[in-house]
Amino acid sequence: MTIENNQALAGRLHDVIHIIPLGHEIDRAVAPFTRNKADRAYILAIPPDADLDPGMVKKQHYFVGRVTERLQELGIAVTLVPVEMFDILEVLKVVSFLIRTEKEAGNTVYVNMSSCGRKTSVAVMLAAMVHEALLYYVSADRYATEGGEECEHGLSIVENVRTEVIQHFRIMMPKRENVALLVKLFRRKEAGIKGMTSEEIIGFFHEIGVHGYEKLHTAEKNEYLRAGKKRALLNRTNRGYLKELQEQGYVERQWRGRNFSIGITRAGEHIACVSGLIPCPRVEV
């Protein structure tokens, strides 16, 4: 299936948006627009002040400038989003946030997985699959063999535009409440706070309005009823939510003596970041 076959879909929505994670490419970022229209594009690239080799940073932003110029000449509004492109979690977080936000606004979202490096493209693909954005790949006819060609085309040279939309594979996410809990755990970990106790999780589910947590045990004045309500909520939390997350490998119990808290695993961090629910300070949508 090509992008052309999906253009009818765009007519029913507000804008056509492209997310372009960019490496040392020009043709692969620009070629799709020779046949397809777009309203806006996000270019994702390493920050200008990245703590990387200065020569590489300078070279990368040469390509950012060339692609930006080409897109603007085609009437496409461009937003540059600084991203730590070698950090899979950061790429997941930003791409997922952009897709979710734009789709909630009723826009059609395309994601280019061929204009960046291999490591970045893995995260891009996962984010697009989870949020059912239109993921596409631009084939190259050959690769640049000298400096002049690379400056004009990037590493890949596209002579005959072949843009293919990649078939989606459904990626099963945890249920909504559990995704919200993973995001909460991830953000607490970022802030240096380790895990959550069962009581804290019950309070969190109450705050976000999870069914069955409308009235907490702390609201009961009768001690006997309060203890029974607490046991019921603990059972609901452990059997209905935490057990599933533990079996999926997204959380783990962290023991301290006879007490434990629930901590997020590395796999759980990936789910939190791909949820699209974590705001990105450097992103203006």
ChimeraX attribute file (.defattr): number of C-alpha atoms within 10 A of each C-alpha:
attribute: neighborCount
match mode: 1-to-1
recipient: residues
	/A:1	11
	/A:2	13
	/A:3	20
	/A:4	14
	/A:5	9
	/A:6	13
	/A:7	14
	/A:8	10
	/A:9	10
	/A:10	17
	/A:11	12
	/A:12	11
	/A:13	13
	/A:14	14
	/A:15	18
	/A:16	22
	/A:17	24
	/A:18	24
	/A:19	25
	/A:20	26
	/A:21	28
	/A:22	28
	/A:23	25
	/A:24	24
	/A:25	26
	/A:26	26
	/A:27	24
	/A:28	30
	/A:29	31
	/A:30	20
	/A:31	20
	/A:32	21
	/A:33	14
	/A:34	9
	/A:35	10
	/A:36	11
	/A:37	16
	/A:38	20
	/A:39	14
	/A:40	19
	/A:41	22
	/A:42	22
	/A:43	20
	/A:44	23
	/A:45	24
	/A:46	23
	/A:47	17
	/A:48	14
	/A:49	10
	/A:50	13
	/A:51	10
	/A:52	11
	/A:53	8
	/A:54	12
	/A:55	8
	/A:56	13
	/A:57	17
	/A:58	13
	/A:59	13
	/A:60	19
	/A:61	18
	/A:62	14
	/A:63	23
	/A:64	22
	/A:65	12
	/A:66	17
	/A:67	24
	/A:68	23
	/A:69	14
	/A:70	16
	/A:71	19
	/A:72	13
	/A:73	10
	/A:74	15
	/A:75	13
	/A:76	20
	/A:77	15
	/A:78	18
	/A:79	16
	/A:80	20
	/A:81	21
	/A:82	17
	/A:83	23
	/A:84	18
	/A:85	23
	/A:86	13
	/A:87	12
	/A:88	17
	/A:89	19
	/A:90	19
	/A:91	26
	/A:92	26
	/A:93	25
	/A:94	27
	/A:95	30
	/A:96	28
	/A:97	24
	/A:98	23
	/A:99	27
	/A:100	22
	/A:101	16
	/A:102	18
	/A:103	19
	/A:104	10
	/A:105	12
	/A:106	14
	/A:107	19
	/A:108	24
	/A:109	25
	/A:110	22
	/A:111	25
	/A:112	25
	/A:113	26
	/A:114	25
	/A:115	25
	/A:116	22
	/A:117	16
	/A:118	13
	/A:119	13
	/A:120	24
	/A:121	20
	/A:122	15
	/A:123	24
	/A:124	28
	/A:125	21
	/A:126	19
	/A:127	30
	/A:128	25
	/A:129	20
	/A:130	21
	/A:131	20
	/A:132	18
	/A:133	21
	/A:134	21
	/A:135	25
	/A:136	22
	/A:137	20
	/A:138	22
	/A:139	19
	/A:140	18
	/A:141	12
	/A:142	11
	/A:143	14
	/A:144	15
	/A:145	11
	/A:146	9
	/A:147	11
	/A:148	10
	/A:149	14
	/A:150	19
	/A:151	17
	/A:152	15
	/A:153	23
	/A:154	24
	/A:155	22
	/A:156	23
	/A:157	22
	/A:158	19
	/A:159	12
	/A:160	10
	/A:161	17
	/A:162	16
	/A:163	21
	/A:164	16
	/A:165	19
	/A:166	16
	/A:167	11
	/A:168	14
	/A:169	10
	/A:170	10
	/A:171	12
	/A:172	7
	/A:173	12
	/A:174	16
	/A:175	11
	/A:176	11
	/A:177	15
	/A:178	19
	/A:179	21
	/A:180	18
	/A:181	22
	/A:182	26
	/A:183	24
	/A:184	20
	/A:185	25
	/A:186	26
	/A:187	16
	/A:188	16
	/A:189	16
	/A:190	10
	/A:191	9
	/A:192	9
	/A:193	12
	/A:194	16
	/A:195	22
	/A:196	22
	/A:197	16
	/A:198	17
	/A:199	13
	/A:200	13
	/A:201	20
	/A:202	20
	/A:203	15
	/A:204	17
	/A:205	19
	/A:206	16
	/A:207	11
	/A:208	13
	/A:209	12
	/A:210	13
	/A:211	10
	/A:212	13
	/A:213	18
	/A:214	13
	/A:215	12
	/A:216	15
	/A:217	20
	/A:218	12
	/A:219	10
	/A:220	15
	/A:221	9
	/A:222	10
	/A:223	11
	/A:224	10
	/A:225	13
	/A:226	16
	/A:227	14
	/A:228	13
	/A:229	18
	/A:230	18
	/A:231	13
	/A:232	13
	/A:233	21
	/A:234	16
	/A:235	13
	/A:236	15
	/A:237	19
	/A:238	14
	/A:239	11
	/A:240	13
	/A:241	16
	/A:242	22
	/A:243	14
	/A:244	16
	/A:245	21
	/A:246	17
	/A:247	10
	/A:248	12
	/A:249	14
	/A:250	23
	/A:251	24
	/A:252	19
	/A:253	17
	/A:254	16
	/A:255	10
	/A:256	8
	/A:257	6
	/A:258	5
	/A:259	9
	/A:260	15
	/A:261	17
	/A:262	20
	/A:263	22
	/A:264	27
	/A:265	18
	/A:266	14
	/A:267	12
	/A:268	23
	/A:269	20
	/A:270	21
	/A:271	23
	/A:272	27
	/A:273	27
	/A:274	31
	/A:275	23
	/A:276	23
	/A:277	19
	/A:278	17
	/A:279	15
	/A:280	17
	/A:281	7
	/A:282	11
	/A:283	15
	/A:284	10
	/A:285	10
